[in-house]
Amino acid sequence: MDHDVVRRAPLFSALDDEAGRALLSEMGTTRMERGDILFREGDPGDRLYVIGEGKIKLGRTSPDGRENLVAILGPGEMFGELSLFDPGPRTMTATAVAETQLMALGNESLTGLLTGRPEVSKTLLAALAQRLRRTNEHLADLVFTDVPGRVAKALLDLAERFGRPVEEGVMVSHDLTQEELAQLVGASRETVNKALADFVTRGWIKLEARAVLIMDVERLQRRAR
C-alpha cells in the first residue's frame, strides 16, 4: 500500500512527517475484495477508515430492500469519522466495489490524537462539512435536475476523481455496474440506461465494462447544468 496516498486524507493534513509516520504505525490494515462488506447500517461505529487502494461505496437500504448510494470513495479519502463526534450505530453500509486496501484507526487512538493535537479536529470537521455540502447538493439535484442531467453530473464527478487522460478523451474506471450507477443518481436502471444510450448516440461518451470513456467533456458539462 502506498502510504503517501493514505497521507492525502484530511486526518494527516495537520501533521508533520514525524507525527504522520507515528500515526500510520498505529493504524491497522484491512484487505477487501469486490462485494465484501466492511460494516452495515446499525453496526457499532468504533473506527475511522482511510482508503489506500480501490474504492468503497457508501449506501443505505430502504425497508422494502431498495438501495441508494450516497457516495463512491477512492484512494486518499476517509470515512467513518462521524462515529467519533456522534457515537452510535453506523448510518450507512460500506461495501468494496473493487479490490481495496484500507487503513483503520480506532476511536480510542483517534481521541488521544485529538487531545494532543487539537488542530486535527479542525481538519476532520472541515471534511465533515465538505461531506455535508455534497449531500446537500445531491438532494438539490434530486429535486431540481432531471435524470440525464444527474447522470451527466455523476459521470463528471467520477471523472474528476478517477479519470485519466487518454488520446480520445478521459477514461473513467469507476468500477460500478449500471445498477450501482442508477442507485448513485437516484433513478431506475432503465431511465439511466436510456440517458447513457443518448449520450453514446450523440458521441459524448463510450461505454466500457465498469468504465466510461468521456469524449466530449464540454457537452457533458452543459447537460449537467
N, C-alpha and C positions, 0 to 999 in steps of 0.2 A: 504494500500500500504506500502511496506517495504522501508522506506526512506534510509536504508543502501544500498539497491540495486541502488536507484537513485544516491546516492553519489559516486557510482563507475564511473559515467560519467566523461569524461575529464574536464567538466565545473567546477567540485568541487575539482579536484586533487591538485590545488594550494591553496586551502582554509583550514584554521584551523577549528576545530569543531564549534567554535562560529560563524565564518563567514559563514560556511556551513549551520548552522541552520537558520541564518538570511536570507540567500538566499532562502532556502526552503520555508520560510514564505511568500516570495514574489511570489511564483510560484502557478499558478492555476492548478487544476486537471481536466482531461478530461477522460471520460469512453467511450469505443467503443465496439461494437460487431463485429464479423467476417463479413467482407464485407462493413463495414462503411468506408466512405472516409473522411479523415481528411482535405485534400486540394488537388486540382487538378493542373495540369500544367497550368500556366498562371495566377493563383490566386496571389494576392499580398502576399509577404513574410514579415511577421511582428513579427515572434516569433520563438524561438528555443524550441525543444521538447526533453524530456528525457523519455525513456520507463521504467516504474516501473514494469509492469507485461504485459505478452503477447508478440505479435510480430507484426511488421509493414513491409509491402513490399513497396519498392520504385520502381516505374516503369514509363515508357514512352510509348506513343501510337503514331504509325505512322499515316499519313494522311489516309491510307486505313484501319485503325482500328486494325492493328496488335499490340500486346503488347510485351514489353521486360522488364523483371525485372532486375533492376540494383543491388538491394541489398535486403536482408532479415535481419531485425534488431530485437534484443531481449532485455531483461531486462539489464539495465545499459548502453545501447547505446543511443546516441543522434543523432538528425538530424535537418535540418532547419537552421543550423548555417551559411550557405552560405549567407543568406539574410542580415546578419549583415555586412559582408565585401563587398558584392556586392548587394546593394538594387535593387530590381526588382522583376519581376514575378517568381513564383516557376518554377523550371525546371523539376520537376517530380510530379507524383501523389502519395500520401501516403494513403495506404489502410490497415486496420486491417485484419490479417489473423487468428486471434483468439480473445477471449475476452481480451481486452487491457486497461491498465490504463497508462495515460501519465501525465507528469507534464510539464507545459509550462512557458516560461519566455519571456515577451515582449521585443522588441528591445530597448525600452527606458530604462527599468530596466537593461538590459544587457549592454547597453552603459555606464550607470552610474557605473556598477560594474567594467568594464574595465578601466574607468577613474580613479577609486580609487585604483584598483589592477591590474596594467599592466601585472603582471606575469600570470594572467588568459589568456591574449591574446596569450601567448606562447603555453599554453596547447591547446587552440582552434585551433591555426594554425597547431600544430602538429597533431591534429585529422583530420584536413582537408587534410594535406599532406598524412596521412595514407589512407584516403578515396581515394585520387587521385592515390596512389600507387596500391591499389586494383583494381581500374578502369583500370589502365594501364595493369595489369596482366590479367584482364578479356579480354581486347581487344587482347592481345597477344595470349591468349588461343583460341579465336575465329578464329585466323589466322593460328596458328601452331598446334593445338591439335584437334584430331578427336572427334566425338561426345561421344563415350564411355569413352574416357579419360576425357572429360569435365564433364560428369555425375559422374564419379568416384571422381573427384576433388571436385565437388559440394557437394556430399554426405559426404566427409571427412571434408569439411569446416563446414557444418551443424552439423556434429558430434562433432567437436571441440567446438562449441559454445552452442549447445543444447542437446548434447548426455549425457547419464548417463549409468554407467557400470551396466550390468546385468549378470546373470550366463552364458548366451550364447554368450555374446559379448557386443556391445554398442547399446542401444536403442535410436534412434533419433526421437523425436516427433517434426517434422518440421512444421506440420500444413498446408502443401502445397498439392494441388491437383496435379495430374500428368501433367495437362496442365500448371500449375504455375511452376512446376519443369522444364518443357520443356522451358518455357519462360526464366527461370533463366540461363539455359545453352545455350540459343540462337539456339534452334533446334526445329524441328517439334515434336509433341507429339508422332507420330508413331515411329520416329527414337529413341527417348528417351525410349519409352516403350520397343523397341527391345533390347536396351542396358541393361535396368533393368532386362528383362527376361533372358538375357545371364548371368548376374551376379547371378541371382537366381539359374539357372541351374548349375553353377559352384560351388554353395554353399557358395558364398561370402556374400550374403545378403538374408534377408527375408522381403517381403513387408507386411506392415500393413496399416490400414486406416490412411492416412496422417502421416505416420511414416515409418521408416525402421529400421530393426534390422541388424546391421553390424556384421557379424560373422567371417570375415577374413579381418581385417584392413590392414595387410601387403600386401596381394594380391591386395587389392583395391589401396593401395599407389603405388604399382608398375605400375598398369594400368593407374594411374593418371599422371605419368611422361611423 
